[in-house]
Amino acid sequence: MPPESPSQPTDRLDDDDYPAYTMGRAAEMIGATPGFLRAIGEARLITPLRSEGGHRRYSRYQLRIAARARELVDGGTPVEAACRIVILEDQLEEALRLNEQLRRPAAGRGGTDS
């Protein structure tokens, strides 16, 4: 059996964390400006990876986060506050997901609490 080959380029595009988008394309996709992406990067909401040439590259996950921040800013929320809200929303979603995972095995045990 041949050794596993590195992942194909198309496999990486299915990965939500693969930094596939340039700053210009990312800004276009979420209806924002490159300056907005820089601002939320400075606020540490997202940290784009850098290409070998030093250019910012964004993943689909980062674009979803940026799009949510843009919605808040478009509604009048300051950038720093929007970033904090999005961070808290993301943390809450993760906590709820973990809580649900922890509850599943307990419900499946069929034991009693007495």
TIRO-2110 file (N, C-alpha, C; in Angstrom, 1 decimal):
// TIRO-2110
0.9, -1.2, 0.0, N, 1, A
0.0, 0.0, 0.0, CA, 1, A
0.9, 1.2, 0.0, C, 1, A
0.7, 2.2, -0.9, N, 2, A
1.5, 3.4, -0.9, CA, 2, A
1.3, 4.3, 0.3, C, 2, A
2.3, 5.0, 0.7, N, 3, A
2.2, 5.9, 1.8, CA, 3, A
1.1, 7.0, 1.5, C, 3, A
0.5, 7.5, 2.6, N, 4, A
-0.5, 8.5, 2.4, CA, 4, A
0.1, 9.7, 1.8, C, 4, A
-0.6, 10.2, 0.8, N, 5, A
-0.1, 11.4, 0.1, CA, 5, A
-0.7, 12.7, 0.9, C, 5, A
0.0, 13.8, 0.7, N, 6, A
-0.5, 15.0, 1.4, CA, 6, A
-1.9, 15.3, 0.9, C, 6, A
-2.6, 16.0, 1.7, N, 7, A
-4.0, 16.3, 1.3, CA, 7, A
-4.0, 17.1, 0.0, C, 7, A
-5.0, 16.8, -0.8, N, 8, A
-5.2, 17.4, -2.1, CA, 8, A
-5.7, 18.9, -1.9, C, 8, A
-5.4, 19.8, -2.8, N, 9, A
-5.8, 21.2, -2.7, CA, 9, A
-7.3, 21.3, -2.5, C, 9, A
-8.1, 20.4, -3.1, N, 10, A
-9.6, 20.5, -2.9, CA, 10, A
-10.0, 20.1, -1.5, C, 10, A
-9.2, 19.2, -0.9, N, 11, A
-9.5, 18.8, 0.5, CA, 11, A
-9.3, 20.0, 1.4, C, 11, A
-8.3, 20.8, 1.2, N, 12, A
-8.1, 22.0, 2.0, CA, 12, A
-9.2, 23.0, 1.9, C, 12, A
-9.8, 23.1, 0.7, N, 13, A
-10.9, 24.1, 0.5, CA, 13, A
-12.1, 23.7, 1.3, C, 13, A
-12.3, 22.4, 1.6, N, 14, A
-13.4, 22.0, 2.4, CA, 14, A
-13.2, 22.3, 3.9, C, 14, A
-12.0, 22.6, 4.3, N, 15, A
-11.6, 22.9, 5.7, CA, 15, A
-11.9, 24.3, 6.0, C, 15, A
-12.8, 24.5, 7.0, N, 16, A
-13.2, 25.8, 7.5, CA, 16, A
-12.1, 26.6, 8.0, C, 16, A
-11.0, 26.0, 8.4, N, 17, A
-9.9, 26.7, 9.0, CA, 17, A
-8.7, 26.9, 8.0, C, 17, A
-8.9, 26.5, 6.8, N, 18, A
-7.8, 26.7, 5.8, CA, 18, A
-7.9, 28.2, 5.3, C, 18, A
-6.7, 28.9, 5.4, N, 19, A
-6.7, 30.3, 5.0, CA, 19, A
-6.7, 30.5, 3.5, C, 19, A
-7.8, 30.4, 2.9, N, 20, A
-7.9, 30.3, 1.4, CA, 20, A
-8.1, 31.7, 0.8, C, 20, A
-8.5, 32.7, 1.5, N, 21, A
-8.9, 34.0, 0.9, CA, 21, A
-8.0, 35.1, 1.3, C, 21, A
-7.7, 35.9, 0.2, N, 22, A
-6.9, 37.1, 0.4, CA, 22, A
-7.7, 38.2, 1.1, C, 22, A
-7.0, 39.2, 1.5, N, 23, A
-7.8, 40.3, 2.2, CA, 23, A
-8.8, 40.9, 1.3, C, 23, A
-8.4, 41.2, 0.1, N, 24, A
-9.4, 41.8, -0.8, CA, 24, A
-10.6, 40.9, -1.1, C, 24, A
-10.4, 39.7, -1.3, N, 25, A
-11.5, 38.7, -1.6, CA, 25, A
-12.3, 38.5, -0.3, C, 25, A
-11.7, 38.4, 0.8, N, 26, A
-12.4, 38.3, 2.1, CA, 26, A
-13.3, 39.5, 2.3, C, 26, A
-12.8, 40.7, 2.2, N, 27, A
-13.5, 41.9, 2.4, CA, 27, A
-14.7, 41.9, 1.4, C, 27, A
-14.5, 41.6, 0.2, N, 28, A
-15.6, 41.6, -0.8, CA, 28, A
-16.7, 40.6, -0.4, C, 28, A
-16.3, 39.4, 0.1, N, 29, A
-17.2, 38.4, 0.4, CA, 29, A
-18.1, 38.8, 1.6, C, 29, A
-17.6, 39.6, 2.5, N, 30, A
-18.5, 39.9, 3.7, CA, 30, A
-19.0, 41.4, 3.5, C, 30, A
-18.8, 42.0, 2.4, N, 31, A
-19.3, 43.3, 2.2, CA, 31, A
-18.6, 44.4, 3.0, C, 31, A
-17.4, 44.2, 3.3, N, 32, A
-16.6, 45.2, 4.1, CA, 32, A
-15.4, 45.7, 3.3, C, 32, A
-14.6, 46.5, 4.0, N, 33, A
-13.4, 47.0, 3.4, CA, 33, A
-12.2, 46.3, 4.0, C, 33, A
-11.1, 46.3, 3.3, N, 34, A
-9.8, 45.8, 4.0, CA, 34, A
-9.5, 46.5, 5.3, C, 34, A
-9.8, 47.7, 5.4, N, 35, A
-9.6, 48.5, 6.6, CA, 35, A
-10.4, 47.9, 7.8, C, 35, A
-11.6, 47.4, 7.5, N, 36, A
-12.4, 46.8, 8.5, CA, 36, A
-11.8, 45.5, 9.0, C, 36, A
-11.3, 44.7, 8.1, N, 37, A
-10.6, 43.5, 8.4, CA, 37, A
-9.4, 43.8, 9.3, C, 37, A
-8.6, 44.8, 8.9, N, 38, A
-7.5, 45.2, 9.7, CA, 38, A
-7.9, 45.6, 11.1, C, 38, A
-9.0, 46.4, 11.2, N, 39, A
-9.5, 46.9, 12.5, CA, 39, A
-9.9, 45.7, 13.4, C, 39, A
-10.6, 44.7, 12.9, N, 40, A
-11.0, 43.6, 13.8, CA, 40, A
-9.8, 42.7, 14.1, C, 40, A
-8.8, 42.7, 13.2, N, 41, A
-7.5, 42.1, 13.5, CA, 41, A
-6.8, 42.7, 14.6, C, 41, A
-6.8, 44.1, 14.6, N, 42, A
-6.1, 44.8, 15.7, CA, 42, A
-6.9, 44.7, 17.0, C, 42, A
-8.2, 44.5, 16.9, N, 43, A
-9.0, 44.2, 18.1, CA, 43, A
-8.9, 42.8, 18.6, C, 43, A
-8.1, 42.0, 17.8, N, 44, A
-7.8, 40.6, 18.1, CA, 44, A
-9.1, 39.7, 18.1, C, 44, A
-10.0, 40.1, 17.2, N, 45, A
-11.2, 39.2, 17.0, CA, 45, A
-10.8, 38.0, 16.2, C, 45, A
-10.0, 38.3, 15.1, N, 46, A
-9.5, 37.2, 14.3, CA, 46, A
-8.0, 37.6, 14.0, C, 46, A
-7.2, 36.5, 13.8, N, 47, A
-5.8, 36.7, 13.5, CA, 47, A
-5.6, 36.0, 12.2, C, 47, A
-5.5, 36.7, 11.1, N, 48, A
-5.3, 36.0, 9.8, CA, 48, A
-3.9, 35.4, 9.7, C, 48, A
-3.8, 34.3, 9.0, N, 49, A
-2.5, 33.7, 8.8, CA, 49, A
-1.8, 34.6, 7.7, C, 49, A
-0.5, 34.4, 7.5, N, 50, A
0.2, 35.1, 6.5, CA, 50, A
0.8, 34.2, 5.5, C, 50, A
0.7, 34.6, 4.2, N, 51, A
1.3, 33.8, 3.1, CA, 51, A
2.8, 34.0, 3.2, C, 51, A
3.5, 33.2, 2.4, N, 52, A
4.9, 33.3, 2.4, CA, 52, A
5.4, 34.7, 2.1, C, 52, A
4.6, 35.4, 1.3, N, 53, A
4.9, 36.8, 0.9, CA, 53, A
4.5, 37.8, 2.0, C, 53, A
3.9, 37.4, 3.1, N, 54, A
3.5, 38.2, 4.1, CA, 54, A
2.1, 38.8, 4.0, C, 54, A
1.3, 38.3, 3.0, N, 55, A
-0.1, 38.8, 2.8, CA, 55, A
-1.0, 38.1, 3.8, C, 55, A
-2.0, 38.8, 4.2, N, 56, A
-3.0, 38.2, 5.1, CA, 56, A
-3.9, 37.3, 4.3, C, 56, A
-4.2, 36.1, 5.0, N, 57, A
-5.1, 35.1, 4.4, CA, 57, A
-6.1, 34.7, 5.4, C, 57, A
-7.4, 34.6, 5.0, N, 58, A
-8.5, 34.3, 5.9, CA, 58, A
-9.2, 33.0, 5.6, C, 58, A
-9.7, 32.4, 6.6, N, 59, A
-10.4, 31.1, 6.5, CA, 59, A
-11.9, 31.4, 6.4, C, 59, A
-12.7, 30.4, 6.1, N, 60, A
-14.1, 30.6, 6.1, CA, 60, A
-14.7, 30.8, 7.5, C, 60, A
-14.1, 30.1, 8.5, N, 61, A
-14.5, 30.4, 9.8, CA, 61, A
-14.3, 31.8, 10.2, C, 61, A
-13.1, 32.3, 9.9, N, 62, A
-12.8, 33.7, 10.2, CA, 62, A
-13.7, 34.7, 9.5, C, 62, A
-14.1, 34.3, 8.3, N, 63, A
-15.0, 35.2, 7.5, CA, 63, A
-16.4, 35.2, 8.2, C, 63, A
-16.9, 34.1, 8.7, N, 64, A
-18.2, 34.1, 9.4, CA, 64, A
-18.1, 35.0, 10.7, C, 64, A
-17.0, 34.9, 11.4, N, 65, A
-16.8, 35.7, 12.6, CA, 65, A
-16.8, 37.2, 12.1, C, 65, A
-16.0, 37.5, 11.1, N, 66, A
-15.9, 38.9, 10.6, CA, 66, A
-17.3, 39.4, 10.1, C, 66, A
-18.1, 38.6, 9.5, N, 67, A
-19.4, 39.0, 9.0, CA, 67, A
-20.3, 39.3, 10.1, C, 67, A
-20.2, 38.5, 11.2, N, 68, A
-21.1, 38.8, 12.4, CA, 68, A
-20.7, 40.2, 13.0, C, 68, A
-19.4, 40.4, 13.1, N, 69, A
-18.9, 41.7, 13.6, CA, 69, A
-19.4, 42.8, 12.7, C, 69, A
-19.3, 42.7, 11.4, N, 70, A
-19.8, 43.7, 10.5, CA, 70, A
-21.3, 44.0, 10.7, C, 70, A
-22.1, 42.9, 10.9, N, 71, A
-23.5, 43.2, 11.2, CA, 71, A
-23.7, 44.1, 12.4, C, 71, A
-23.0, 43.8, 13.4, N, 72, A
-23.1, 44.6, 14.6, CA, 72, A
-22.6, 46.0, 14.4, C, 72, A
-21.5, 46.2, 13.7, N, 73, A
-21.0, 47.5, 13.4, CA, 73, A
-22.0, 48.3, 12.5, C, 73, A
-22.6, 47.6, 11.5, N, 74, A
-23.5, 48.2, 10.7, CA, 74, A
-24.8, 48.7, 11.4, C, 74, A
-25.1, 48.0, 12.6, N, 75, A
-26.2, 48.4, 13.4, CA, 75, A
-25.8, 49.5, 14.4, C, 75, A
-24.6, 50.0, 14.4, N, 76, A
-24.2, 51.1, 15.2, CA, 76, A
-23.3, 50.7, 16.4, C, 76, A
-22.9, 49.5, 16.5, N, 77, A
-22.1, 49.1, 17.6, CA, 77, A
-20.6, 49.4, 17.3, C, 77, A
-19.9, 50.1, 18.2, N, 78, A
-18.5, 50.3, 17.9, CA, 78, A
-17.7, 49.1, 17.7, C, 78, A
-16.6, 49.2, 16.9, N, 79, A
-15.9, 48.0, 16.5, CA, 79, A
-15.4, 47.2, 17.7, C, 79, A
-14.8, 47.8, 18.7, N, 80, A
-14.3, 47.1, 19.8, CA, 80, A
-15.4, 46.4, 20.6, C, 80, A
-16.5, 47.0, 20.7, N, 81, A
-17.7, 46.4, 21.4, CA, 81, A
-18.2, 45.2, 20.6, C, 81, A
-18.3, 45.4, 19.3, N, 82, A
-18.7, 44.3, 18.4, CA, 82, A
-17.8, 43.1, 18.5, C, 82, A
-16.5, 43.3, 18.5, N, 83, A
-15.6, 42.3, 18.6, CA, 83, A
-15.8, 41.5, 20.0, C, 83, A
-16.0, 42.2, 21.0, N, 84, A
-16.2, 41.6, 22.3, CA, 84, A
-17.5, 40.8, 22.3, C, 84, A
-18.5, 41.3, 21.7, N, 85, A
-19.8, 40.6, 21.7, CA, 85, A
-19.6, 39.3, 20.9, C, 85, A
-18.9, 39.4, 19.8, N, 86, A
-18.7, 38.2, 18.9, CA, 86, A
-17.9, 37.1, 19.7, C, 86, A
-16.9, 37.6, 20.4, N, 87, A
-16.1, 36.6, 21.2, CA, 87, A
-16.9, 35.9, 22.2, C, 87, A
-17.7, 36.7, 22.9, N, 88, A
-18.6, 36.1, 23.9, CA, 88, A
-19.7, 35.2, 23.3, C, 88, A
-20.2, 35.5, 22.2, N, 89, A
-21.1, 34.6, 21.5, CA, 89, A
-20.5, 33.3, 21.2, C, 89, A
-19.2, 33.4, 20.7, N, 90, A
-18.5, 32.2, 20.3, CA, 90, A
-18.2, 31.4, 21.5, C, 90, A
-17.8, 32.0, 22.6, N, 91, A
-17.5, 31.3, 23.8, CA, 91, A
-18.8, 30.6, 24.4, C, 91, A
-19.9, 31.3, 24.3, N, 92, A
-21.2, 30.7, 24.8, CA, 92, A
-21.6, 29.5, 23.9, C, 92, A
-21.4, 29.6, 22.6, N, 93, A
-21.7, 28.5, 21.7, CA, 93, A
-20.9, 27.3, 22.0, C, 93, A
-19.6, 27.5, 22.3, N, 94, A
-18.7, 26.4, 22.6, CA, 94, A
-19.1, 25.8, 23.9, C, 94, A
-19.4, 26.6, 24.9, N, 95, A
-19.8, 26.1, 26.2, CA, 95, A
-21.1, 25.3, 26.2, C, 95, A
-22.0, 25.8, 25.4, N, 96, A
-23.3, 25.0, 25.2, CA, 96, A
-23.0, 23.7, 24.5, C, 96, A
-22.1, 23.7, 23.5, N, 97, A
-21.8, 22.4, 22.8, CA, 97, A
-21.2, 21.4, 23.8, C, 97, A
-20.2, 21.9, 24.6, N, 98, A
-19.5, 21.0, 25.5, CA, 98, A
-20.5, 20.5, 26.6, C, 98, A
-21.4, 21.4, 27.0, N, 99, A
-22.4, 21.0, 28.0, CA, 99, A
-23.3, 19.9, 27.5, C, 99, A
-23.7, 20.0, 26.2, N, 100, A
-24.6, 19.0, 25.6, CA, 100, A
-23.8, 17.7, 25.5, C, 100, A
-22.5, 17.8, 25.1, N, 101, A
-21.7, 16.5, 25.1, CA, 101, A
-21.6, 15.8, 26.4, C, 101, A
-21.5, 16.6, 27.5, N, 102, A
-21.4, 16.0, 28.8, CA, 102, A
-22.7, 15.5, 29.3, C, 102, A
-23.8, 16.0, 28.9, N, 103, A
-25.1, 15.5, 29.3, CA, 103, A
-25.5, 14.2, 28.6, C, 103, A
-25.1, 14.0, 27.3, N, 104, A
-25.4, 12.8, 26.6, CA, 104, A
-25.1, 11.5, 27.3, C, 104, A
-23.8, 11.4, 27.7, N, 105, A
-23.5, 10.1, 28.4, CA, 105, A
-24.3, 9.9, 29.7, C, 105, A
-24.5, 11.0, 30.5, N, 106, A
-25.2, 10.9, 31.7, CA, 106, A
-26.7, 10.4, 31.5, C, 106, A
-27.3, 10.9, 30.4, N, 107, A
-28.7, 10.5, 30.1, CA, 107, A
-28.7, 9.0, 29.7, C, 107, A
-27.6, 8.5, 29.0, N, 108, A
-27.6, 7.2, 28.5, CA, 108, A
-27.2, 6.1, 29.6, C, 108, A
-26.8, 6.5, 30.8, N, 109, A
-26.4, 5.6, 31.8, CA, 109, A
-27.6, 4.8, 32.4, C, 109, A
-28.7, 5.6, 32.5, N, 110, A
-29.9, 4.9, 33.1, CA, 110, A
-29.8, 4.8, 34.6, C, 110, A
-28.8, 5.4, 35.2, N, 111, A
-28.7, 5.3, 36.7, CA, 111, A
-29.7, 6.2, 37.4, C, 111, A
-29.7, 6.0, 38.7, N, 112, A
-30.6, 6.8, 39.5, CA, 112, A
-29.8, 7.8, 40.3, C, 112, A
-30.4, 8.9, 40.7, N, 113, A
-29.7, 9.9, 41.5, CA, 113, A
-30.0, 9.7, 43.0, C, 113, A
-30.6, 8.7, 43.5, N, 114, A
-30.8, 8.5, 44.9, CA, 114, A
-29.7, 8.0, 45.7, C, 114, A
END
